[in-house]
Amino acid sequence: MLGKALVEFTAITGDALVRVLATLANPHRLRVVAALAEERTYVSQLARELGISRALLQVHLRKLEAAGLVSAVIEVSEDGKAMKFYEVMPFALHLTPKTIMIAARSLGAESDLEAEARR
């Protein structure tokens, strides 16, 4: 996390706010962010730490990455295996009635999440 710029979600659009909050509303994803806040790691290690399957973890990591909350980099280990390391992106989300009011004004007619829920 060192050297990464802090992303502040203060002037966030309504649709982006819905996406970030919905992403963080899942207990597995909260645990992933908490674990990655301690240290960056790779999928197999993180899955063992959290007690969930790698496949399920990959689903949650993709959603966190799409929301801009985690990032990944592929590195080659000493034995030549490619390993994908994940780390949490520094972010701050300061919610007040005013920031929600401003974000709500920019909501699309139908948020991406509502459209996805109907599929």
C-alpha positions in Angstrom: 0.0 0.0 0.0 3.0 2.3 0.4 3.3 4.8 -2.3 -0.3 4.5 -3.5 -2.4 7.6 -3.6 -5.4 7.7 -1.3 -8.7 7.6 -3.2 -11.3 9.7 -1.5 -14.9 9.0 -2.4 -16.1 12.5 -1.5 -17.2 13.7 -5.0 -18.5 10.3 -6.0 -21.4 9.8 -8.5 -24.5 8.2 -7.3 -24.0 5.1 -9.4 -20.4 4.7 -8.2 -21.5 5.2 -4.6 -24.1 2.4 -5.0 -21.5 0.2 -6.5 -18.9 0.7 -3.7 -21.5 0.3 -0.9 -23.0 -2.8 -2.5 -19.6 -4.3 -2.9 -18.7 -3.7 0.7 -22.1 -4.9 1.9 -21.0 -8.5 1.6 -19.4 -10.1 4.7 -16.9 -12.1 2.6 -15.7 -9.0 0.8 -15.4 -7.1 4.1 -13.1 -9.9 5.4 -11.1 -9.8 2.1 -10.5 -6.0 2.5 -9.6 -6.4 6.2 -7.1 -9.2 5.4 -5.6 -7.3 2.5 -5.3 -4.1 4.7 -2.9 -6.1 6.8 -0.7 -7.4 4.0 -0.9 -8.1 0.3 -1.1 -11.8 -0.6 -2.0 -14.3 -3.3 -5.3 -16.1 -3.8 -4.4 -19.5 -2.4 -3.0 -18.0 0.8 -5.9 -15.6 1.2 -8.5 -18.4 0.6 -6.8 -20.5 3.4 -6.8 -17.6 5.8 -10.5 -16.8 5.2 -11.6 -20.4 5.0 -13.3 -20.1 1.6 -12.7 -21.7 -1.7 -10.4 -20.1 -4.3 -13.2 -20.0 -6.8 -15.5 -18.1 -4.4 -12.6 -15.8 -3.4 -11.9 -15.0 -7.1 -15.6 -13.9 -7.5 -15.3 -11.5 -4.6 -11.9 -10.2 -5.7 -13.2 -9.4 -9.2 -16.0 -7.4 -7.6 -13.7 -5.6 -5.3 -11.3 -4.9 -8.2 -14.2 -3.6 -10.4 -15.2 -1.2 -7.6 -11.6 0.1 -7.3 -11.1 -1.2 -3.8 -8.3 -3.7 -4.5 -5.7 -4.2 -7.2 -3.7 -7.1 -8.5 -0.2 -7.7 -9.9 1.2 -10.9 -11.4 4.7 -11.8 -10.1 6.9 -14.8 -10.9 7.9 -16.8 -7.9 11.4 -18.3 -7.3 10.3 -21.6 -8.8 9.0 -19.9 -11.9 5.2 -20.0 -11.1 3.2 -16.9 -12.0 1.3 -15.7 -8.9 -1.3 -13.0 -8.7 -0.9 -10.8 -5.6 -3.8 -8.7 -4.4 -3.6 -5.6 -2.2 -6.1 -3.1 -0.9 -6.2 0.3 -2.5 -6.0 3.1 0.0 -9.5 4.7 0.1 -11.7 6.9 2.3 -15.4 7.0 2.1 -16.9 9.9 4.2 -20.7 9.7 4.1 -22.8 12.5 5.3 -26.4 13.4 4.4 -25.0 16.1 2.1 -22.6 13.8 0.2 -25.5 11.3 -0.2 -27.8 14.1 -1.4 -25.2 15.2 -4.0 -24.5 11.7 -5.1 -28.2 10.9 -5.4 -28.6 13.8 -7.9 -26.3 12.0 -10.3 -28.0 8.6 -10.1 -28.8 7.1 -13.5 -32.4 6.3 -14.3 -31.6 2.8 -13.4 -28.3 1.9 -11.7 -26.2 -0.9 -13.0 -26.9 -3.0 -9.9 -30.7 -2.8 -10.4 -30.3 -3.9 -14.0 -28.0 -6.7 -13.0 -30.4 -7.9 -10.3 -33.2 -8.3 -12.8 -31.1 -10.5 -15.1 
